[in-house]
Amino acid sequence: MPEQSNDYRVVVFGAGGVGKSSLVLRFVKGTFRESYIPTIEDTYRQVISCDKSICTLQITDTTGSHQFPAMQRLSISKGHAFILVYSITSRQSLEELKPIYEQICQIKGDIESIPIMLVGNKNDENQNREVESSEGEAMAKKWKCAFMETSAKTNHNVKELFQELLNLEKRRTVSLQIDGKKSKQQKRKEKLKGKCVVM
């Protein structure tokens, strides 16, 4: 199948059990599953607006284990944007993102123009917190990427996370708002804008 250039590929990385799949499923399907099922690699598609036309947001949910380095490299080389997820209840999960971040830098070269979000998931489990928000922010600053805390369980900041990631894209305009969802007033304005009058 030929690769479509109007796909916008987001790759989600993180240690096993931090909630990558939960975040993606919450965003794409609006569902949350309590049980943990390890992922090898899943791709979800969501239609979004891209440079005023419609394109497909492809979200690749990667494996949390490090058994598939070749898959990881391929995901990075094909990805347009990256979400690095750790659990606020596990300092180890934040540590495990470092080699992945380094690999993104290595494969992508200049990461200044690449949207990367560092995400502290499970912020509904504050009583078990091991990583403070300030630490996540400091790491994001160091990595020159954006930072957000989310909870797939309570749906806290999930849509905002993907919207913010798309807002970081500088090379083209991508948005979760599809043109089809415009208000009647906006549509009417645009209709009028397109008409020209010959005097």
N, C-alpha and C positions, 0 to 999 in steps of 0.2 A: 504494500500500500504506500503510495507516495506521501511524503510528509507534507502536511499542510502548513503553509507559513502563517495562516491566521489562527493557529493554535497558540495559546499562551501557557507555557508550562511552568507550573510551580511544583517544587520538590520539597517534601517534608522529611526532615531528618531528626533523629533523636534516639536515645537509648530505649531498650525494650520496656514497655509498661508505663511510659510517661504520658500516654494519651494521644499519640499522633492520630491513630485511626479514629479515636473518639472525636477529636477536633474536626477531622475531615468529614466524618459521617454526620456530625451535628450541623456542619455548614451545608453539606450537599443535600442531606436527606432530612435534617431536623430531628434526628433520633439520637438516643444515647443508650448504650448497652453497658450494664454493670460488669458483665463477665469479660475477662481478658482473653483475647484470642490472638496469638502472635501472627504478625503479617510477614509474608515473604515480600511481595510487592503488589500493590493494587493501584489502579489508576481510575480516578473519578473524573467525570466531565460535567461542566456546568457552562451554560451559555452566558456570555458577558458581552459588554460593548467594548469595542476596540477600534480606536481611530474612527469613530462614528459609524463603524459597521459592526456586524455581529461576529464574534469569534468564540472559540471554545476555550474555556479555562480548563486545562488538564492538570489535575492535582495528582501527583505521584506520591503515594504513601509508602515509604521504604521500610525495609526490615530494621528492627531495632538491634539485631545482632550484627556482628562484624564478619559474618561468614561469607559475605558476597562482595568482596572489594571491587570486583570488575563491574558488577551491577551498580555499585555506588558511584564509581568513576563515570560510567555511562550516564547515569541520572544527572550528575553534576554537569557533564559536558552538554547535555541536551536541555538542561533547565534554564529558564529565563529569570526565575526568582526563587528564593529559598526561605523556608521556615525552619528554624532550628528550635526544637522543643525540648525543654527539660521539665522535670516536675519540681515544684517548690518544696516538695517533701523529700527530695533526694539531691544532696550536694553532688554525689557521684554522677548523677545524670547530667549535671551542668558540666562537670569535668569531661565527660565523654563527648561533648560537642566540640571540644578544642581541636582534635585531629580532623574532624569533619570540616570545621571552618577553615583550617589550614589547607585542606585538600581543595576546597572551593577556590581559595586564593591562588593555589598552585595551578589549577586547571583553567580558571577563568582569567587569570592575570589581573587586570585592573578591576577591582571590585567596587570602585567608587560609584559606577553607574548601574550596579546590579542591586535590585531590591532584596534585602535580607532582613528578616524579622527574627529577633531572639524572643522566644516565648516561654514564659514561666506558666506552665499549666497546673491545674488542680488547685487554684487559689481558693476553692471552697474548703480546703483542708488546712486552714490556717493554724489549727492547733498542732499539726504535725510539721509545720514549716521548718525547713533546714536552710533555705536560701531566702534571705531578705530581698525585698523589691529593690532596695538600693544596690545590692550586689549584682542583680540582673542588669540594672541600669548602667552600672559601672562597666560591666563586661560588654554591654552593647556599645557604650561610648568607645571603649578600647577597640572594638571590632568595627567601629564606624557603621553600625547598623541600628535599626529601630528596635524598640523594646515594648513589650506588652505582657501583662499577666492575663490569663484566661481561665475559664473553667468550662470544659466541655459538658460537665454534669449539669451545671446551672445555666448553661448557655451564655455565660458572662464573656463579653468581648469577642465572641467567635466570629460573627459577621464583620465586626469592626476590624478584626485582625486581617481578614482577607481584603477588606476595603483599603485599609492602611497600606498593605503590601502593594496593592495595585497603584495607590497614590504615589508610591516611591518610584514607580517606573517613569523614567525620564524620556526614553526613546520613542514612546508612543503613548497615546492616551488610552488607558484601559480603566474600565469602571464596572462595578457590579450592576449598575443601573442600565438596563437594556432600553434602547430607544422606545420600544413598544410600551414601556410603562409610563410614558409622559402623560401629563394631564391634558385634558381636551384643550385648555387654554393655550398651552405650549404648542400643541399640534396646530392649532388655528393660526397662531403667530407665524409658525414656520411655513405654513401653507401660503400665507399672505406674502411672506418674505420672498418666496420663489416667483411670484407673479411680477411681470414687468408691464408697464403701461406705455403704449406708444402715443405720443402727443401729436 
